[in-house]
């Protein structure tokens, strides 16, 4: 499991273990927060296509799906 501080995810870089549509490298472009200012979701932008995907920040903790940094 990747150890993550959700408040420090903005502009962090991630590598998908199973790339789709040549989208392997991603950067966190937005942190989506709830009414208590807790990070709920992140917006990931694919470097290759600039397509955006929203997912729960906890999904990045799964090291069978995501690696921290660009590998």
N, CA and C atoms as an extended XYZ file, in Angstrom:
213
Properties=species:S:1:pos:R:3:atomname:S:1:resname:S:1:resid:I:1 pbc="F F F"
N         0.825       -1.197        0.000 N   UNK     1
C         0.000        0.000        0.000 CA  UNK     1
C         0.866        1.256        0.000 C   UNK     1
N         0.545        2.182       -0.894 N   UNK     2
C         1.205        3.486       -0.909 CA  UNK     2
C         0.700        4.302        0.285 C   UNK     2
N         1.593        4.967        0.996 N   UNK     3
C         1.208        5.862        2.083 CA  UNK     3
C         1.034        7.254        1.506 C   UNK     3
N        -0.131        7.849        1.746 N   UNK     4
C        -0.463        9.106        1.078 CA  UNK     4
C        -1.067       10.096        2.066 C   UNK     4
N        -0.627       11.353        1.976 N   UNK     5
C        -1.285       12.454        2.668 CA  UNK     5
C        -2.165       13.119        1.609 C   UNK     5
N        -3.494       13.009        1.710 N   UNK     6
C        -4.365       13.528        0.645 CA  UNK     6
C        -4.217       15.022        0.392 C   UNK     6
N        -3.802       15.793        1.404 N   UNK     7
C        -3.648       17.233        1.217 CA  UNK     7
C        -2.420       17.598        0.383 C   UNK     7
N        -1.514       16.654        0.177 N   UNK     8
C        -0.299       16.919       -0.599 CA  UNK     8
C        -0.324       16.273       -1.983 C   UNK     8
N        -1.491       15.842       -2.431 N   UNK     9
C        -1.594       15.165       -3.724 CA  UNK     9
C        -1.575       16.108       -4.923 C   UNK     9
N        -1.925       17.382       -4.730 N   UNK    10
C        -2.009       18.306       -5.866 CA  UNK    10
C        -0.671       18.380       -6.597 C   UNK    10
N        -0.695       18.205       -7.903 N   UNK    11
C         0.463       18.203       -8.802 CA  UNK    11
C         1.356       16.971       -8.639 C   UNK    11
N         0.903       15.953       -7.900 N   UNK    12
C         1.711       14.735       -7.788 CA  UNK    12
C         1.579       13.912       -9.071 C   UNK    12
N         2.571       13.086       -9.325 N   UNK    13
C         2.640       12.299      -10.564 CA  UNK    13
C         2.416       10.827      -10.245 C   UNK    13
N         1.685       10.144      -11.138 N   UNK    14
C         1.326        8.746      -10.937 CA  UNK    14
C         1.478        7.960      -12.227 C   UNK    14
N         1.809        6.686      -12.098 N   UNK    15
C         1.921        5.782      -13.232 CA  UNK    15
C         0.887        4.676      -13.068 C   UNK    15
N         0.103        4.464      -14.115 N   UNK    16
C        -0.879        3.384      -14.112 CA  UNK    16
C        -0.168        2.068      -14.400 C   UNK    16
N        -0.471        1.033      -13.613 N   UNK    17
C         0.123       -0.289      -13.820 CA  UNK    17
C        -0.435       -0.929      -15.093 C   UNK    17
N        -1.712       -0.675      -15.393 N   UNK    18
C        -2.340       -1.225      -16.601 CA  UNK    18
C        -2.833       -0.070      -17.481 C   UNK    18
N        -1.939        0.475      -18.322 N   UNK    19
C        -2.323        1.619      -19.162 CA  UNK    19
C        -3.435        1.265      -20.148 C   UNK    19
N        -4.311        2.234      -20.385 N   UNK    20
C        -5.368        2.096      -21.397 CA  UNK    20
C        -5.263        3.269      -22.353 C   UNK    20
N        -5.460        3.019      -23.629 N   UNK    21
C        -5.405        4.070      -24.659 CA  UNK    21
C        -4.096        4.853      -24.610 C   UNK    21
N        -2.985        4.154      -24.370 N   UNK    22
C        -1.651        4.756      -24.280 CA  UNK    22
C        -1.536        5.755      -23.133 C   UNK    22
N        -2.490        5.721      -22.194 N   UNK    23
C        -2.458        6.622      -21.051 CA  UNK    23
C        -1.812        5.890      -19.875 C   UNK    23
N        -0.564        6.214      -19.629 N   UNK    24
C         0.205        5.558      -18.583 CA  UNK    24
C         0.562        6.531      -17.467 C   UNK    24
N         0.942        7.746      -17.828 N   UNK    25
C         1.390        8.738      -16.852 CA  UNK    25
C         0.286        9.773      -16.607 C   UNK    25
N         0.092       10.086      -15.327 N   UNK    26
C        -0.968       11.001      -14.915 CA  UNK    26
C        -0.427       12.003      -13.911 C   UNK    26
N        -1.090       13.168      -13.857 N   UNK    27
C        -0.770       14.180      -12.866 CA  UNK    27
C        -2.081       14.605      -12.199 C   UNK    27
N        -2.037       14.811      -10.880 N   UNK    28
C        -3.226       15.254      -10.148 CA  UNK    28
C        -3.388       16.751      -10.389 C   UNK    28
N        -4.510       17.134      -11.011 N   UNK    29
C        -4.724       18.549      -11.349 CA  UNK    29
C        -5.671       19.251      -10.388 C   UNK    29
N        -6.516       18.480       -9.668 N   UNK    30
C        -7.462       19.107       -8.728 CA  UNK    30
C        -7.702       18.178       -7.555 C   UNK    30
N        -7.958       18.788       -6.408 N   UNK    31
C        -8.414       18.066       -5.224 CA  UNK    31
C        -9.863       18.482       -4.992 C   UNK    31
N       -10.760       17.529       -4.917 N   UNK    32
C       -12.169       17.819       -4.673 CA  UNK    32
C       -12.452       17.557       -3.194 C   UNK    32
N       -13.010       18.563       -2.528 N   UNK    33
C       -13.195       18.500       -1.074 CA  UNK    33
C       -14.676       18.512       -0.700 C   UNK    33
N       -14.966       17.974        0.497 N   UNK    34
C       -16.333       18.009        1.006 CA  UNK    34
C       -16.549       19.305        1.796 C   UNK    34
N       -17.718       19.417        2.444 N   UNK    35
C       -18.050       20.655        3.167 CA  UNK    35
C       -17.134       20.902        4.366 C   UNK    35
N       -16.441       19.870        4.842 N   UNK    36
C       -15.497       20.019        5.955 CA  UNK    36
C       -14.057       20.204        5.490 C   UNK    36
N       -13.886       20.442        4.191 N   UNK    37
C       -12.569       20.653        3.576 CA  UNK    37
C       -11.683       19.401        3.579 C   UNK    37
N       -12.282       18.234        3.719 N   UNK    38
C       -11.534       16.981        3.592 CA  UNK    38
C       -11.460       16.588        2.126 C   UNK    38
N       -10.303       16.105        1.696 N   UNK    39
C       -10.165       15.660        0.304 CA  UNK    39
C       -10.990       14.394        0.119 C   UNK    39
N       -11.864       14.406       -0.895 N   UNK    40
C       -12.729       13.264       -1.175 CA  UNK    40
C       -12.262       12.565       -2.452 C   UNK    40
N       -12.077       13.339       -3.509 N   UNK    41
C       -11.689       12.810       -4.817 CA  UNK    41
C       -10.530       13.625       -5.378 C   UNK    41
N        -9.867       13.039       -6.383 N   UNK    42
C        -8.834       13.756       -7.127 CA  UNK    42
C        -9.178       13.697       -8.610 C   UNK    42
N        -8.726       14.701       -9.347 N   UNK    43
C        -8.860       14.705      -10.800 CA  UNK    43
C        -7.474       14.417      -11.363 C   UNK    43
N        -7.377       13.323      -12.110 N   UNK    44
C        -6.120       12.933      -12.749 CA  UNK    44
C        -6.193       13.300      -14.220 C   UNK    44
N        -5.127       13.905      -14.724 N   UNK    45
C        -5.050       14.229      -16.152 CA  UNK    45
C        -3.971       13.372      -16.792 C   UNK    45
N        -4.354       12.681      -17.864 N   UNK    46
C        -3.394       11.861      -18.604 CA  UNK    46
C        -2.432       12.782      -19.348 C   UNK    46
N        -1.141       12.522      -19.222 N   UNK    47
C        -0.133       13.356      -19.867 CA  UNK    47
C        -0.229       13.221      -21.387 C   UNK    47
N        -0.478       12.014      -21.868 N   UNK    48
C        -0.507       11.733      -23.307 CA  UNK    48
C        -1.698       12.402      -24.006 C   UNK    48
N        -2.896       12.250      -23.442 N   UNK    49
C        -4.106       12.699      -24.135 CA  UNK    49
C        -4.779       13.909      -23.482 C   UNK    49
N        -4.357       14.277      -22.288 N   UNK    50
C        -4.957       15.364      -21.509 CA  UNK    50
C        -6.392       15.056      -21.088 C   UNK    50
N        -6.787       13.793      -21.169 N   UNK    51
C        -8.114       13.388      -20.716 CA  UNK    51
C        -8.119       13.366      -19.191 C   UNK    51
N        -9.226       13.851      -18.619 N   UNK    52
C        -9.323       13.895      -17.161 CA  UNK    52
C       -10.193       12.765      -16.632 C   UNK    52
N        -9.804       12.235      -15.475 N   UNK    53
C       -10.532       11.175      -14.796 CA  UNK    53
C       -10.647       11.557      -13.329 C   UNK    53
N       -11.820       11.359      -12.762 N   UNK    54
C       -12.021       11.626      -11.342 CA  UNK    54
C       -12.128       10.300      -10.610 C   UNK    54
N       -11.407       10.169       -9.503 N   UNK    55
C       -11.515        8.981       -8.687 CA  UNK    55
C       -11.259        9.314       -7.234 C   UNK    55
N       -11.692        8.434       -6.358 N   UNK    56
C       -11.462        8.622       -4.930 CA  UNK    56
C        -9.957        8.603       -4.678 C   UNK    56
N        -9.473        9.511       -3.848 N   UNK    57
C        -8.022        9.585       -3.615 CA  UNK    57
C        -7.490        8.291       -3.022 C   UNK    57
N        -8.323        7.554       -2.296 N   UNK    58
C        -7.881        6.298       -1.686 CA  UNK    58
C        -7.494        5.249       -2.728 C   UNK    58
N        -8.011        5.379       -3.954 N   UNK    59
C        -7.674        4.433       -5.025 CA  UNK    59
C        -6.179        4.480       -5.340 C   UNK    59
N        -5.539        5.616       -5.106 N   UNK    60
C        -4.106        5.744       -5.376 CA  UNK    60
C        -3.263        4.944       -4.382 C   UNK    60
N        -3.857        4.524       -3.281 N   UNK    61
C        -3.138        3.730       -2.283 CA  UNK    61
C        -2.910        2.295       -2.752 C   UNK    61
N        -3.658        1.863       -3.767 N   UNK    62
C        -3.559        0.485       -4.260 CA  UNK    62
C        -2.348        0.347       -5.176 C   UNK    62
N        -1.257       -0.219       -4.638 N   UNK    63
C        -0.027       -0.305       -5.430 CA  UNK    63
C        -0.067       -1.399       -6.491 C   UNK    63
N        -1.172       -2.136       -6.595 N   UNK    64
C        -1.335       -3.069       -7.715 CA  UNK    64
C        -1.943       -2.347       -8.927 C   UNK    64
N        -2.406       -1.107       -8.723 N   UNK    65
C        -3.012       -0.310       -9.792 CA  UNK    65
C        -2.198        0.941      -10.109 C   UNK    65
N        -1.621        1.570       -9.075 N   UNK    66
C        -0.909        2.841       -9.231 CA  UNK    66
C         0.463        2.794       -8.593 C   UNK    66
N         1.426        3.462       -9.246 N   UNK    67
C         2.761        3.667       -8.670 CA  UNK    67
C         2.982        5.161       -8.550 C   UNK    67
N         3.566        5.584       -7.423 N   UNK    68
C         3.887        6.989       -7.214 CA  UNK    68
C         5.028        7.380       -8.159 C   UNK    68
N         4.903        8.551       -8.784 N   UNK    69
C         5.924        9.016       -9.726 CA  UNK    69
C         5.689        8.470      -11.126 C   UNK    69
N         6.572        8.836      -12.043 N   UNK    70
C         6.472        8.353      -13.420 CA  UNK    70
C         7.552        7.296      -13.618 C   UNK    70
N         7.128        6.071      -13.817 N   UNK    71
C         8.058        4.951      -13.974 CA  UNK    71
C         8.042        4.453      -15.398 C   UNK    71
